[in-house]
Amino acid sequence: MTYDTSMPALLGYLATTLYNPNNVATEASPLTSVMEREVGLQLCEMLGYDVSITDNSRPWGHITCGGSIANLESIWAARNLKFYPLSLACALEPGAPLESIRDIFNVELCDGETKLFSQLDTWELLNLKPETVFAIPERLENEFDISSSFLSAVMSKYLIQNLGKDVLEKKYNVTKPTRYFVGGTKHYSWPKGAAITGIGSDNIKDIPVDINARLDASKLDQLLQECLDEKRAVYAVVAIMGSTEHGAVDPLKDVWELRNKYQKLGLSFAIHADAAWGGYFASLLREEHKVGRGLPIDPDNKYVPELALSDHTRTQLDHLKYADSITIDPHKSGYIPYPGGGLCYRDGRMRFLVTWLNPDVYKDSDVNLEHLLWQPGFLTESLVYTRMDMGPYSEKLCLAMYTNWVTMDMGDPNLIVIPMNPIPAERNGGSQEEIQKQREYIRDHIVCRPNLELVRDDKAMALVREMGSDLSINAFACNFRLANGEINQDVVESNYLNTRIYERLSVTKIEDNIFDKPLFIMSTSMEQKVYDVCCNNLKRRLGVVGDQDLEILVNCVMSPFPTVSNFTKSVADDFKTIAHEEIERCLFRNTVTEDDFRFILQGTDKPYLTLLPMFNMANYRHQLILSCEIPANVMDIYRAERAKDPSATFFVGTTKDVKLDSILAGSFDAMLEKGLPVKNQPAPPRYASNFKVTNVKVLKDSPIDSKYLDRAFPDYISPPIK
């Protein structure tokens, strides 16, 4: 997920690297630390936070060395936020430093009720609103003259950062592990972050996804209700704003509405938006750079339109302003060099939850960042230069290749290409005729049409805005038609095709030559247990059957100019060529043909033949056991040779290529060998040739196609786990 970096970003990166600034302190980075503060505010503004706020709750952002670190910090902050009220309750106990205010300090609960803080039970302490917790230090200073330096000194002995989570949970009898809910398409950094912060990866709970690989809000509602019923606290709910593998944008609006609902019922939690991929697309909602711009004359078809966001994506990006924290990765759709991530807080006071220094040191100047993490100054300059020169990000993002995937297999006798995101006619339950008609319209009026001409076609653009991935990542899968024209129904064979295409169009081995790759494609596995209805829906549309995981392909459009000079058509044509070459392999695997069959010979009195099976060839997808008659002289030779070598395996094979049906008809011409042929090795010893196997009878013939196989070994076969 990277492309050529922008020239301004690269210049800022290289120029600043020469000075090697470290934004850990202003002494080490007098310029870049100041600029980082400005960049942080710019990111906050782009994401929708209100940067006009002038008090201490003003949004705040900073640069990290990647989205994984930003996610880790957000987990850290959410954990500390959840336990801060417990720590404060310790400081208000009789005999504790803040005992004097235990009978006069009131706080508002998440359901709107006001109570003495000292009278809150554990459940109420764990469910204060984030803004209520953020305001506590200022309230103590303003209402009771408790300075921030004194409060910091007092609280240090009670904070989770010093005591650890277990001490506070034991003291307040928190027996049910607090949950951290994340959309099912989560990045692997989430369970890792939970492990690092001591939350435990087992407490990162997936929220099931819908058919579009987006968080299913109804399932989240059920999970939150269960937590409320069990009195189990929730750290946070994470909405993925652009999944790494599918570009899916979770319904953040629904998450925000669910929090409002459950806060009234007494359950509160933080909301984090993992917008590492999708954050920069929020720039498309900002109007500051769009005034007075008309469409140019474009004789060479080089006009690059902004990405046409769907109504769903626009709505969710517009609700970023309600998330308590947001991860964003400038090194993805921000086009700056690696490694550049960022974390933004809706309320800047949230950052003090992860500070290791007194907040009062910086309350009048929030330039110094040393209380958080290190970050090299060149990342800041890279972002600053990009922002100054490039202006709006929206002009650099454009429509992806979705329409090519939608129409690629039209009229093709073998190839089937199904995008994960269906076209509107299919999504809305249209008939096959309506779906086909819309595909034809896409092919004739959108694919390969000059950009400037396309954006002037209101009807076509209205359809464009409702098509494709939520962002610029297209997930799709391929299937094929068998030699008889029927669609392959075996999910394993579909997986084989997609894996082969991926191996042809990626670098997976050291000896791979990148110049042999006309394009690069990514691949991912859609786990059945995680994606459930989404996986089932895509399998149905592909025409495959089976409960195995589904291997799919991913096309990530990182170039800002994919439609210039028919580039997308060239890429699509190259892909189609490779796909057809790999379909030939699939057809060979899945077509019953004449072959030289070999059977294991068993029994010294009455002979039995067991077909040597193979899962990957249609000819051999049988568990086949036969009884037969073999000439006496051949059986005598076999018995003598077996007596000499009891551990050897003897095979009866056909003398010429035949179809299996002809063998099952009753007889075949055969030969007797010891062992199987091995490539580049001498032929196995042969003891008899051209004898007749007769009276062939089928004792067992069970297919071993994937649909007949169990997903796991039975208990009596599986070795015990010690």
C-alpha positions in Angstrom: 0.0 0.0 0.0 2.5 2.5 -1.1 3.3 4.3 -4.3 5.6 7.0 -5.4 5.8 9.6 -2.6 4.9 13.2 -3.5 7.8 15.4 -4.4 7.1 17.9 -1.5 7.0 15.1 1.0 10.3 13.7 -0.2 12.0 17.1 -0.2 10.9 17.7 3.4 12.0 14.3 4.4 15.4 14.5 2.9 16.1 18.1 3.9 15.3 17.5 7.5 17.1 14.2 7.8 20.4 16.1 7.4 19.7 17.8 10.7 18.5 14.6 12.4 16.0 16.3 14.8 14.3 14.3 17.5 11.0 15.7 18.6 11.4 14.3 22.1 12.3 17.8 23.2 12.5 21.3 21.7 16.2 21.5 22.5 16.7 18.6 20.1 14.2 19.9 17.5 13.5 23.7 17.9 11.7 24.0 14.6 10.2 20.6 13.9 8.6 20.3 17.4 6.7 23.6 16.7 5.8 22.4 13.2 4.6 19.1 14.6 2.1 20.9 16.8 0.8 22.7 13.7 0.7 19.5 11.7 -1.3 17.9 14.5 -3.9 20.6 14.4 -4.1 20.4 10.6 -4.8 16.7 10.8 -7.4 17.3 13.5 -9.1 19.9 11.3 -9.0 17.7 8.3 -10.6 14.9 10.3 -13.4 17.2 11.4 -12.4 18.2 14.9 -13.2 21.8 16.0 -9.8 23.4 16.2 -11.4 26.8 17.0 -11.8 25.7 20.6 -9.5 27.8 22.8 -9.7 26.1 26.2 -7.8 23.0 27.3 -10.2 20.7 25.6 -9.0 21.8 22.2 -8.2 18.9 19.9 -4.6 17.8 19.8 -2.6 15.5 17.4 0.9 14.3 17.0 3.0 12.2 14.7 4.0 8.6 15.4 6.2 6.2 13.6 3.2 4.3 12.2 -0.4 3.4 12.6 0.4 0.4 14.8 2.0 2.7 17.4 -0.9 5.1 17.1 -3.3 2.2 17.8 -1.2 1.1 20.7 -1.3 4.6 22.2 -5.0 4.7 21.8 -5.4 1.4 23.7 -3.0 2.8 26.4 -5.1 5.9 26.7 -8.4 4.1 26.8 -7.1 1.7 29.5 -5.9 4.6 31.6 -9.2 6.5 31.0 -11.2 3.6 32.3 -9.1 3.2 35.5 -8.5 6.9 36.4 -11.8 7.1 38.4 -10.8 4.1 40.4 -7.4 5.7 41.1 -9.1 8.9 42.2 -11.4 7.0 44.5 -8.3 5.6 46.2 -7.1 9.2 46.8 -10.4 10.2 48.3 -10.6 7.4 50.9 -10.5 8.2 54.6 -7.0 9.0 55.5 -5.9 9.5 51.9 -4.5 12.9 50.6 -7.8 14.1 49.1 -10.1 13.0 52.0 -11.1 16.6 52.6 -13.2 16.8 49.4 -14.9 13.3 49.6 -18.1 14.8 51.0 -18.3 17.8 48.7 -17.0 16.7 45.3 -19.8 15.8 42.9 -19.7 14.3 39.5 -22.1 13.6 36.7 -22.8 10.0 35.8 -23.1 8.9 32.2 -26.9 8.7 32.6 -27.1 12.4 33.6 -27.5 11.9 37.4 -25.2 13.8 39.8 -23.8 12.1 42.8 -21.0 12.5 45.3 -17.9 11.0 43.8 -17.1 9.1 47.1 -20.5 7.4 46.9 -20.0 5.9 43.4 -19.9 2.2 43.2 -17.4 0.3 41.0 -19.8 0.1 38.1 -20.5 3.8 38.1 -16.8 4.6 38.5 -16.0 2.5 35.4 -18.7 4.2 33.3 -18.1 7.9 33.6 -18.2 9.8 30.3 -14.7 10.5 28.8 -15.2 14.2 29.0 -16.2 14.0 32.6 -13.0 12.2 33.5 -10.9 14.7 31.4 -12.4 17.6 33.3 -11.6 16.3 36.8 -8.1 17.8 37.3 -9.3 21.2 36.2 -12.4 21.0 38.4 -10.3 20.1 41.4 -8.1 23.1 40.7 -10.9 25.6 40.0 -13.3 24.4 42.7 -10.9 23.3 45.5 -7.6 25.0 44.7 -5.9 21.7 44.3 -3.0 22.5 41.9 -2.2 20.2 39.1 1.3 19.6 40.4 0.0 18.6 43.8 -2.7 16.4 42.2 -0.1 14.8 40.0 2.1 14.0 43.0 -0.8 12.5 44.9 -2.2 10.5 42.0 1.1 9.0 41.0 0.9 6.3 43.8 -2.6 5.3 42.7 -2.5 5.3 38.9 -2.6 2.2 36.8 0.6 3.2 35.2 2.4 2.6 38.5 0.1 0.1 40.4 -0.8 -2.1 37.4 -4.3 -3.2 36.4 -4.5 -6.2 38.7 -4.1 -4.2 41.9 -7.0 -1.9 41.1 -9.3 -4.7 39.8 -8.7 -6.7 43.0 -9.3 -3.7 45.2 -12.6 -2.8 43.5 -13.7 -6.4 42.9 -13.6 -6.2 39.1 -14.0 -9.9 38.4 -15.2 -9.8 34.8 -12.5 -8.8 32.3 -13.2 -5.5 30.6 -14.0 -5.8 26.9 -12.4 -4.0 24.0 -14.7 -4.3 20.9 -13.1 -3.9 17.4 -14.6 -4.4 14.0 -13.9 -7.8 12.6 -11.7 -6.5 9.8 -9.2 -5.2 12.4 -5.5 -4.8 11.8 -3.2 -7.2 13.6 -1.9 -4.3 15.7 -5.0 -4.5 17.9 -4.5 -7.8 19.6 -0.7 -7.0 19.8 -1.5 -3.7 21.5 -3.8 -5.4 23.9 -1.1 -7.8 24.8 1.5 -5.1 25.3 -0.8 -2.9 27.6 -1.8 -5.9 29.7 -5.4 -5.9 28.6 -4.8 -9.3 27.0 -5.5 -10.2 23.4 -8.4 -12.5 24.5 -10.3 -9.4 25.6 -10.1 -7.8 22.1 -13.5 -9.0 20.9 -14.4 -9.0 17.2 -17.7 -7.3 16.2 -19.2 -9.5 13.4 -19.3 -7.9 9.9 -22.2 -7.6 7.4 -22.1 -8.7 3.8 -20.0 -5.6 2.9 -17.3 -6.5 5.5 -18.5 -3.5 7.6 -19.1 -3.7 11.4 -22.6 -5.0 11.9 -24.2 -2.4 14.3 -27.0 -4.8 15.3 -24.4 -7.3 16.5 -22.6 -4.6 18.4 -25.9 -3.6 20.0 -26.3 -7.2 21.2 -22.7 -7.3 22.5 -23.1 -4.1 24.5 -26.5 -5.3 25.9 -24.7 -8.4 27.1 -22.1 -6.3 28.8 -24.7 -4.1 30.4 -26.7 -7.2 31.6 -23.5 -8.8 33.0 -22.2 -5.5 34.5 -19.1 -5.9 32.4 -17.2 -2.7 31.6 -16.1 -1.7 28.1 -12.9 0.1 27.4 -13.7 1.3 23.9 -15.4 0.4 20.6 -13.2 0.7 17.5 -14.6 1.5 14.1 -12.3 0.6 11.2 -12.4 3.5 8.7 -11.0 1.7 5.8 -10.0 -1.9 6.4 -6.5 -2.8 5.1 -7.8 -5.8 3.1 -11.1 -4.6 1.7 -11.3 -0.8 2.1 -14.5 -1.2 4.1 -15.6 1.7 6.3 -17.5 0.8 9.4 -20.7 2.6 10.4 -19.2 5.1 12.8 -22.5 7.0 13.0 -24.2 3.9 14.4 -21.4 3.3 16.9 -21.8 6.9 18.1 -25.6 6.5 18.4 -25.2 3.3 20.3 -22.9 4.9 22.8 -25.5 7.7 23.3 -28.1 5.0 23.9 -26.0 3.0 26.4 -24.7 6.0 28.3 -28.3 6.7 29.2 -28.5 3.1 30.5 -25.3 3.4 32.5 -22.7 2.0 30.2 -20.0 4.3 28.8 -16.9 3.7 26.7 -14.5 5.6 24.4 -14.8 5.5 20.7 -11.7 5.2 18.5 -11.7 5.4 14.8 -8.9 3.5 13.1 -8.6 5.7 10.1 -5.0 4.7 9.2 -6.2 4.1 5.7 -9.3 6.2 5.3 -8.4 9.3 7.3 -7.1 11.3 4.4 -10.3 10.7 2.5 -12.0 13.1 5.0 -10.2 15.9 3.0 -12.9 15.3 0.3 -15.5 16.7 2.7 -13.7 20.0 3.2 -14.7 22.9 1.0 -11.8 25.3 1.7 -10.0 24.6 -1.6 -13.0 24.0 -3.9 -14.5 27.4 -4.3 -14.6 28.8 -7.9 -13.0 25.8 -9.6 -14.5 24.8 -12.9 -13.8 21.9 -15.2 -10.8 22.4 -17.5 -10.4 21.7 -21.2 -8.7 18.3 -21.5 -7.7 17.3 -25.0 -5.2 14.6 -23.8 -7.4 12.9 -21.3 -5.1 13.8 -18.3 -7.8 15.3 -16.1 -7.9 13.5 -12.8 -11.2 13.8 -10.9 -11.5 13.5 -7.2 -12.6 10.2 -5.8 -16.4 9.9 -5.8 -17.3 8.9 -2.3 -20.5 7.0 -1.6 -23.2 8.5 0.7 -22.3 5.8 3.2 -18.6 6.7 3.3 -19.3 10.4 3.4 -21.6 10.0 6.4 -19.1 7.9 8.3 -16.2 10.3 7.6 -18.4 13.2 8.7 -18.8 11.4 12.0 -15.1 11.2 12.7 -15.6 14.4 14.7 -17.4 12.4 17.4 -14.6 9.8 17.9 -12.5 10.4 21.0 -9.4 9.5 19.2 -8.4 8.8 15.6 -5.5 6.9 14.0 -4.3 8.2 10.7 -1.4 7.1 8.5 0.1 9.8 6.3 2.4 7.2 4.7 -0.6 5.5 3.2 -3.1 7.8 1.4 -1.1 10.9 2.5 1.8 10.0 0.1 4.6 10.7 2.5 7.6 8.3 3.0 7.5 5.6 5.6 7.3 5.5 8.5 4.7 8.2 9.2 1.6 7.7 11.4 -0.5 10.0 13.6 -2.9 10.0 16.5 -5.5 12.8 17.0 -7.6 13.4 20.2 -10.9 15.1 20.1 -10.2 16.4 23.6 -6.6 17.3 24.0 -6.6 16.5 27.7 -6.8 12.8 26.8 -3.1 12.9 26.1 -2.3 13.5 29.7 -3.6 10.1 30.6 -0.4 8.6 29.1 2.0 11.3 30.2 5.1 10.5 32.3 5.6 14.2 33.3 3.5 16.6 35.2 0.8 18.1 32.9 1.2 21.5 34.5 4.7 21.8 32.9 2.9 22.0 29.5 -0.5 23.5 30.2 0.5 26.9 28.9 2.7 25.5 26.1 1.8 22.2 24.4 4.7 22.3 21.9 7.0 19.9 23.8 6.0 16.3 23.1 8.4 14.3 25.3 5.7 13.0 27.6 4.4 10.8 24.7 6.7 9.1 22.3 9.8 9.9 20.2 9.4 10.7 16.6 11.9 11.9 14.1 11.5 15.5 12.9 11.8 14.6 9.2 8.2 13.1 9.4 6.9 16.4 10.5 8.7 18.3 7.7 7.5 15.8 5.1 3.9 16.4 6.2 4.4 20.2 6.3 5.9 20.4 2.8 3.1 18.2 1.4 0.4 20.3 3.0 2.0 23.6 1.9 2.5 22.6 -1.7 -0.2 20.1 -2.5 -3.1 21.9 -1.0 -6.2 19.8 -1.0 -5.6 16.1 -0.9 -8.9 15.4 -2.8 -7.4 16.2 -6.2 -4.8 13.5 -5.7 -7.3 10.7 -5.1 -9.4 9.2 -7.9 -11.8 6.5 -9.0 -10.3 3.0 -8.8 -10.5 0.0 -11.0 -13.8 -1.3 -9.7 -15.6 -0.9 -13.1 -13.0 -3.1 -14.8 -13.5 -5.9 -12.3 -17.3 -5.6 -12.7 -17.2 -6.0 -16.5 -14.1 -8.1 -17.1 -15.9 -11.4 -17.5 -18.7 -10.2 -19.7 -18.7 -12.5 -22.8 -15.9 -14.5 -21.5 -16.5 -18.3 -21.8 -14.2 -19.3 -18.9 -13.3 -16.5 -16.5 -15.6 -15.3 -13.7 -14.7 -12.2 -11.7 -16.8 -11.1 -8.7 -16.1 -8.0 -6.7 -16.8 -8.2 -3.0 -19.0 -5.1 -3.3 -21.9 -5.7 -5.7 -23.2 -3.1 -8.1 -26.3 -1.2 -7.0 -28.7 -3.3 -9.1 -27.5 -6.5 -7.4 -27.2 -4.9 -4.0 -30.8 -3.7 -4.2 -32.1 -7.2 -5.1 -32.6 -6.6 -8.8 -33.3 -9.4 -11.3 -30.6 -11.0 -13.4 -31.8 -9.0 -16.3 -31.5 -5.7 -14.4 -28.1 -6.6 -13.1 -26.9 -7.5 -16.6 -28.4 -4.3 -18.0 -26.5 -2.2 -15.4 -23.3 -4.0 -16.1 -23.7 -3.2 -19.8 -24.3 0.4 -19.0 -21.1 0.4 -16.9 -19.1 -1.1 -19.7 -20.5 1.2 -22.4 -20.7 4.5 -20.4 -18.1 4.4 -17.7 -15.2 2.0 -18.4 -12.4 3.6 -20.4 -14.4 6.8 -20.9 -12.4 10.1 -20.7 -12.5 11.5 -17.2 -13.6 14.9 -18.2 -16.4 13.5 -20.3 -17.4 11.2 -17.5 -17.7 13.9 -14.8 -20.0 15.9 -17.1 -22.4 13.0 -17.3 -24.6 13.4 -14.3 -26.3 10.0 -14.7 -23.0 8.1 -15.0 -21.5 10.0 -12.0 -24.6 9.2 -9.9 -24.0 5.5 -10.5 -20.2 5.9 -9.9 -20.8 7.3 -6.5 -22.8 4.3 -5.5 -20.4 1.7 -6.8 -17.3 0.0 -5.6 -15.4 -0.1 -2.4 -15.9 2.4 0.4 -12.4 3.7 -0.4 -9.8 2.9 -3.0 -9.2 -0.8 -2.2 -11.0 -3.4 -4.3 -11.4 -6.9 -3.0 -12.6 -9.5 -5.5 -12.4 -13.2 -6.3 -12.2 -15.3 -9.5 -13.8 -18.5 -10.5 -13.9 -20.5 -13.7 -16.2 -22.6 -15.9 -15.4 -26.2 -16.3 -14.9 -27.9 -19.7 -18.6 -28.7 -20.0 -19.5 -25.0 -19.5 -20.8 -25.4 -15.9 -19.5 -23.1 -13.2 -16.9 -24.7 -10.8 -18.6 -25.2 -7.5 -15.6 -26.4 -5.5 -14.3 -23.6 -3.2 -10.9 -25.3 -3.0 -10.5 -25.1 -6.7 -11.6 -21.4 -6.7 -9.0 -20.8 -4.0 -6.4 -22.6 -6.1 -7.1 -20.3 -9.0 -6.9 -17.1 -6.9 -3.7 -18.3 -5.2 -2.1 -19.1 -8.6 -3.0 -15.6 -9.9 -1.6 -14.0 -6.8 1.7 -16.0 -7.1 2.0 -14.9 -10.7 1.3 -11.2 -9.9 3.3 -10.8 -6.7 6.8 -11.3 -5.3 6.8 -14.3 -3.0 10.2 -15.8 -3.7 13.7 -14.5 -3.7 14.2 -15.6 -7.3 11.1 -13.7 -8.5 11.9 -11.0 -11.1 9.7 -7.9 -10.6 10.1 -7.0 -14.3 8.2 -10.2 -15.1 5.2 -8.8 -13.3 2.9 -6.7 -15.4 1.1 -5.6 -12.2 1.0 -6.4 -8.5 -2.0 -7.9 -6.8 -2.4 -8.6 -3.1 -4.2 -11.6 -1.6 -6.0 -12.3 1.7 -7.9 -15.1 3.3 -11.5 -14.4 4.2 -11.9 -16.6 7.2 -15.3 -18.2 7.4 -15.6 -17.9 11.2 -14.8 -14.2 11.1 -16.5 -13.0 8.0 -19.5 -15.4 8.1 -22.3 -13.8 6.2 -19.9 -11.7 4.1 -18.0 -14.8 3.1 -21.1 -16.8 2.5 -22.5 -14.0 0.3 -19.4 -13.8 -1.8 -19.2 -17.6 -2.2 -22.8 -17.6 -3.4 -22.1 -15.0 -6.0 -19.0 -16.8 -7.1 -21.0 -20.0 -7.5 -18.9 -22.1 -5.1 -20.0 -24.3 -2.2 -18.1 -25.2 0.9 -17.4 -24.0 4.4 -13.6 -23.5 3.9 -12.1 -20.1 4.1 -12.1 -18.1 0.8 -9.0 -16.8 -0.8 -9.6 -13.5 -2.5 -7.5 -10.9 -4.4 -7.0 -7.3 -3.5 -6.3 -4.4 -5.8 -5.1 -1.3 -4.0 -5.1 1.8 -6.1 -2.3 4.0 -4.8 -1.5 5.9 -8.0 -3.3 9.3 -8.1 -3.5 8.9 -11.8 -4.8 5.4 -12.7 -7.1 6.5 -15.4 -4.6 8.6 -17.4 -3.5 7.2 -20.8 -5.8 4.1 -20.4 -3.6 2.8 -17.6 -6.4 1.0 -15.9 -7.4 -0.8 -19.2 -3.8 -1.9 -19.7 -3.7 -3.3 -16.1 -7.0 -5.0 -16.6 -5.9 -6.6 -19.9 -2.7 -7.9 -18.3 -4.6 -9.4 -15.4 -7.1 -11.1 -17.7 -4.2 -12.7 -19.7 -2.7 -14.2 -16.5 -6.1 -15.3 -15.3 -6.7 -17.2 -18.5 -3.3 -18.9 -18.3 -4.1 -20.1 -14.8 -7.6 -21.3 -15.7 -5.9 -23.7 -18.1 -4.2 -25.3 -15.1 -7.5 -25.4 -13.3 -9.2 -27.1 -16.2 -6.5 -29.7 -16.4 -6.9 -30.5 -12.7 -10.7 -30.7 -13.0 -11.3 -32.5 -16.2 -11.7 -36.3 -16.3 -9.3 -37.6 -18.9 -7.5 -40.8 -20.0 -4.5 -41.5 -17.7 -2.2 -44.2 -16.5 -3.7 -45.3 -13.3 -1.9 -47.1 -10.5 -3.4 -49.3 -7.8 -1.8 -50.5 -4.6 -1.8 -54.3 -4.7 -2.9 -55.9 -1.4 -3.6 -59.4 -0.3 -1.6 -62.5 -1.1 -4.5 -65.0 -1.5 -7.2 -62.9 -3.0 -6.0 -59.7 -4.6 -7.4 -56.3 -3.9 -6.6 -53.0 -5.7 -6.7 -49.6 -4.0 -6.5 -46.6 -6.2 -3.7 -44.2 -5.3 -5.8 -41.1 -4.7 -5.0 -37.4 -5.3 -7.0 -34.4 -4.0 -5.8 -32.1 -6.8 -6.7 -34.1 -9.9 -10.3 -35.0 -11.0 -9.1 -38.5 -12.2 -8.0 -39.5 -8.8 -10.6 -37.9 -6.4 -11.8 -41.3 -5.3 -11.4 -43.6 -2.4 -11.6 -46.6 -4.6 -11.1 -50.2 -3.5 -11.6 -53.1 -6.0 -11.6 -56.8 -5.9 -10.3 -58.6 -9.0 -8.6 -61.6 -10.6 -5.0 -61.6 -11.6 -3.3 -64.4 -13.5 -1.8 -67.1 -11.2 1.7 -66.7 -12.6 1.7 -63.0 -11.8 0.4 -63.7 -8.3 3.2 -66.2 -7.8 5.8 -63.6 -8.8 4.2 -61.0 -6.5 4.2 -63.4 -3.5 7.8 -64.3 -4.0 8.9 -60.7 -4.3 6.9 -59.6 -1.3 8.5 -62.4 0.8 11.9 -61.0 -0.1 10.8 -57.4 0.8 7.8 -57.4 3.1 7.9 -53.6 3.6 7.8 -52.8 -0.1 4.7 -51.5 -1.8 3.7 -53.1 -5.1 1.5 -51.4 -7.7 -0.6 -52.7 -10.5 -0.8 -50.1 -13.3 -2.4 -49.7 -16.7 -0.2 -50.3 -19.7 -1.8 -47.3 -21.5 -3.8 -44.2 -20.8 -7.4 -45.2 -20.2 -10.4 -43.7 -18.5 -11.3 -45.0 -15.0 -14.8 -46.0 -16.2 -13.2 -48.5 -18.6 -11.4 -50.2 -15.7 -14.6 -50.3 -13.6 -16.3 -51.9 -16.6 -14.6 -55.2 -15.7 -11.1 -55.6 -17.0 -7.9 -53.8 -18.1 -4.4 -54.6 -19.4 -1.9 -54.2 -16.6 1.7 -54.4 -15.4 3.2 -55.1 -11.9 5.9 -52.8 -10.4 7.5 -52.2 -7.1 7.4 -48.6 -6.0 6.4 -45.5 -8.0 8.3 -43.6 -10.6 10.4 -40.8 -9.2 11.5 -37.9 -11.3 15.2 -38.0 -12.4 15.5 -41.5 -10.9 15.7 -45.0 -12.6 12.3 -46.6 -13.4 11.0 -48.8 -10.7 11.5 -52.6 -11.2 8.8 -54.3 -13.3 8.0 -57.9 -12.7 5.2 -58.5 -15.2 3.7 -56.7 -18.2 0.7 -57.0 -20.4 -1.3 -59.3 -18.2 -5.1 -59.1 -18.0 -6.8 -58.0 -14.8 -10.4 -59.4 -14.9 -13.6 -59.7 -12.9 -13.1 -56.2 -11.5 -15.7 -55.3 -8.9 -16.1 -52.1 -6.9 -16.0 -52.7 -3.1 -15.9 -49.0 -2.2 -16.0 -45.8 -4.3 -16.3 -42.6 -2.2 -15.6 -39.2 -3.7 -12.9 -37.1 -1.9 -13.9 -33.7 -3.4 -13.6 -30.9 -0.9 -17.3 -30.8 -0.2 -17.2 -34.4 1.1 -14.4 -33.7 3.5 -14.6 -32.8 7.2 -13.1 -29.5 8.2 -11.2 -31.1 11.1 -9.9 -34.5 12.1 -12.1 -36.5 14.5 -11.1 -36.7 18.1 -10.0 -40.3 17.8 -7.5 -39.4 15.1 -6.3 -36.1 16.4 -3.3 -36.5 18.8 -4.0 -35.3 22.4 -2.7 -31.9 23.3 -0.2 -32.1 26.1 
